[in-house]
């Protein structure tokens, strides 16, 4: 492990501590309120939303796999890969900001359209991240891994702990996974972004909120992806490397 990798190892551990930290009181209260609301929603409505999200994500996965450069192998140092991802983030973040401002400025109708558009941008970015760090997204297990990275970035405290355990023990856990729990996937994501996105629906105010929210949501996803793949690479190295 060289000096940069030793520094990265420390950064990854600090990130891990941050995401495992107990949620604040406001966040816990908000999650309880969202759980109550979800319990009031008819099961049929939940199923419709779940199926919609499932089909939307799977279509994005298929499309992203076709347009993303496949695994770049083992070429490039960890530093070079990190810098490569940071450059890609600039482009994706700019796209997300423009999209958020545009749909936010449109009020209720276009604000609602922001959900699938931003979801698509995020999934495509994760495909790029996988390729940057040398993982082949043509493999089903890598696409499933991408969904777990997404879930780790946008989940409640309890689900984050569960998802991080799966990611940190991927080689063992992947054999037990057939597909995502799509009901949990969509509900955790919706609950995570619902509050900020509600403000985006306000005409005249939505553009600012939409741009700001999408900027931060992309940064949150990028931080998660970078540290997850760093962790995966470092743990795969021989201990005497």
N, C-alpha and C positions, 0 to 999 in steps of 0.2 A: 504494500500500500504506500503510494507516494504521498508527498506533502499535501497536494490538492485533495486527494481521496481521503486523507485523514481529516482534513477540514470539513469535507462534505459529510463524512460519517458523523461528526459532531453536529452539523446542521440538521441532518436527518433525525438524530436523536432528539434535538430541541423541537423540531416539527412534530415528532411523534408525541412528545410530552404535551405539546399545545393542543393537539386534536383529541387527546385522551382526557384532557382536563374537564372537570365537572362543569356542566353548563350553568350559566348564571341564572338567578332567580327569575328574571323576566323571560328568558328563553324557556325555562321549565314550565312556567305558567302558560306561556303561549302554546307550547306543545300540548299541554293538558286541554286547553281550550279547543285546539284543532282536533284532538282525538274525540272530544265530545261532539263536535260538528260532524266529523266523519261517521260517528255512530248514528247520527240522525239521518244521514243520507241513505236512501233505499239501496239495497244490495244490487238491484238491477242497474242503478245509475253508476255504482262503483264498477260493475263489470263492464259497462259500456266505455267508461273512461280508461279502465285497465286495458281493454282490447285495443282501444284507439292508440294509446301510448305504446303498447307492445308492437303494433303494426307499424307505427311511425318510426320507432327506434330500429326495428329490424330492416325497414326499407333504407334508413340512413346508413345502417351498418353495411348493407349490401352495396350501396352506392359508393360509400367511402372506401370500401375495400377495392373497388374497381379503379378508383382514381388516385389512390395513395401509393407512393413508391413502396415496394415491399422491403423487407428487412435489409438493412445495409451491412449485415454481417458484424464482424468484430472490429472493423476498421475505425480508427478515431479514438482518442483518449476520452475519459469521462468529462474532462474540461471542455473539449471540443463539442461533445454531444450536448452538454448543458448550454453552451453558447448558441448552438444551432437551434435548440428549442426556444431559447429566449428570442431569437430573431423571428422564428415562426409565430411566437405569441404576439409580437407587435402587429403582424398582419391580421391575425384572427381577432385580436382585441379591437383593432380599428374597425373591422367589419361588424363586430358585435355592437360597438358604440354607435356607428352610423345606423345600424338596423334598429337599435333601441330608441334612438332619438326620432327616427322616422315613424316608427309604429306608435311611439309615445305621443307624438304630436297629433296623431290622428284620433286620439280619444278612445272610446270604448271599442269600436269595431276593429281598428288597426292594432290597438293594444292587445286584444285577444289573439291576434295573429302572431304576436311576438313570441308566444310560448313555443310553437313548433319550429319557428325560424331559429331561435336561440338554441334550442335543443339540438338541432341539426348542426349548427356551428360548433357546439361543444363536442359532439361525437366525432366530427371530422378532425377537430384539433387533437383528440385522443388517439386517433389513427396515426396522425403525424408524429405524435410523441412516441408511440410504440415503434414506429419505423426508425426514428432518430436514435433510439436506444438499442436497436438491433433485433427487434422482435417481429416475427412474421405474422401479419394480420390475416393471411390467407388461412391460417389454422383456426379452427373453431375455438380452441381453448384460449387463444390470444384475444379473440373478440369477446369471449366471456369475461376475460380478465379486465378488458377495457370497461365493461359495464360495472364491474366491481370498483374500479377506480372512480368512475362517475358517481356511484352510490356512496363511496367514502367521502367524496367532496361535498355532497348535498344530502346529508342525513342527520337525524337526531343523535344525541349522545349515545344512547343504547345501541342503535344500529351501527354507528361508527365503530364502536368497540368490536362488535361482531364481524363487521366487514374487514377491519384491519387484521383481525385474527386470521381470516380466510386468506387475505393477501400475503401476510407474513408466512403462512404455511401453505402456499399455493401448490407446491408439488404434491403434497398429500391431499389437500382439500379438493383440488380440481377433479380428482377421480370420483368424488362423491356428488359433483354438481352436473346436472343434466341441462338445466336452463335456469334463468333468473326467476325469482318470485316476483312476477310483474306487478301484482297488486301492491306489494310492499315498495317496489321500485318507484312506481308512479306516485304513491301516496307520500313517501318520504320526500321526494323531489318537490312535489306541489306544496307540501307543508313548509318546506325550507324557503321557498321563494314567494309564497302567496302574499305576505304582508307588503313587501317592497313593490311587488307587481301591481297591487291594488292602487297604489298611488300613481302608477304609470298610466292608469286609465283616466285620470283627471285631465280634461282638455286644458291646454295652456301651461300646465305644470308637468304633464307626462313626458315631454321631450327631455327635459333636464333629468328627471328621475330615471327614465329609460336608459339614457346614455350612461349615467353614473352607475346604475345597477348592473348593467351589462359589463361595464369596465371591471367592476369589482368581482362579479361572478366569474368572469374569464380568468382573472388573476387567482382567484380561489381554486379554480380547476387546475390551472397551470402549476401552482405550488404543490397541489396534491399529486399530480401526474409526475412532475419532476422528482419529488422525493420518493414516491413509490418505486419508480424505475431505478433511481439511484440505489435504493435499499436492495432491490432485487439483484442488481448487478454486483454490488459489494458483497452480498451474502453468498453469491455464487462463486466468488473468488476463493482459491485455496487459502487456507489460513496462514500459510507461510509466504503468500504472495506479497 
